């Protein structure tokens, strides 16, 4: 789902923003930030980039097929209309 290294990096950055006077709490805060981020992101309905790209290709293929079918239906409708006119 979410790259663990990115999660660690974000938690480290948040902990790094802690004022120097609270540096003794830095490690505990970093662990807390990590847990909070992991929990919050876990609740989101996220997909991986790979899953997204696969679905994007499926959608493009489906869209192309739909456009082809629309053209075929339009052609058939025109044929029926021209037969009715005769």
C-alpha positions in Angstrom: 0.0 0.0 0.0 2.3 2.8 1.2 6.1 2.5 1.0 7.4 1.8 4.6 10.5 3.8 3.8 8.4 6.9 3.0 6.5 6.4 6.2 9.8 6.2 8.2 11.0 9.3 6.4 7.9 11.3 7.2 8.0 10.2 10.9 11.7 11.1 11.0 11.0 14.6 9.6 8.2 15.2 12.1 10.5 14.1 14.9 13.3 16.3 13.5 11.0 19.3 13.8 10.8 18.9 17.5 12.5 21.8 19.4 15.9 21.0 20.8 14.7 21.1 24.4 12.5 18.1 23.8 15.1 16.0 22.0 15.0 13.4 24.8 11.5 12.6 23.6 12.5 12.5 19.9 12.7 8.7 19.7 9.4 8.2 21.4 7.7 10.8 19.3 9.1 9.3 16.1 7.6 6.0 17.1 4.3 7.6 17.9 4.3 9.6 14.6 5.0 6.4 12.7 2.2 4.5 14.4 -0.3 7.4 13.9 0.7 7.7 10.2 0.5 4.0 9.6 -2.9 3.8 11.3 -4.3 6.8 9.4 -3.0 5.6 6.0 -4.3 2.1 6.7 -7.8 3.4 7.0 -7.6 5.0 3.6 -8.6 2.9 0.6 -5.4 3.3 -1.3 -4.0 1.3 -4.2 -0.4 0.8 -5.3 0.9 2.7 -8.4 1.1 -0.7 -10.2 -2.6 -1.4 -9.5 -3.5 2.1 -10.6 -1.6 1.7 -13.9 -3.2 -1.7 -14.6 -6.7 -0.2 -14.0 -5.8 2.8 -16.2 -4.9 0.5 -19.1 -8.1 -1.5 -18.6 -10.1 1.7 -18.6 -8.4 2.9 -21.8 -9.1 -0.5 -23.5 -12.7 -0.4 -22.4 -13.1 3.2 -23.6 -11.6 2.3 -27.0 -14.0 -0.7 -27.3 -17.0 1.5 -26.4 -16.0 4.1 -29.0 -15.8 1.3 -31.6 -19.2 0.0 -30.6 -20.7 3.4 -30.8 -19.4 3.9 -34.3 -20.8 0.5 -35.3 -24.2 1.3 -33.8 -24.3 4.7 -35.6 -23.4 3.0 -38.9 -26.2 0.4 -38.4 -28.7 3.1 -37.6 -27.7 5.0 -40.7 -28.1 1.9 -42.8 -31.6 1.3 -41.3 -32.6 4.9 -41.9 -31.4 4.8 -45.5 -33.3 1.6 -46.2 -36.5 3.1 -44.7 -36.1 6.1 -47.0 -36.2 3.8 -50.1 
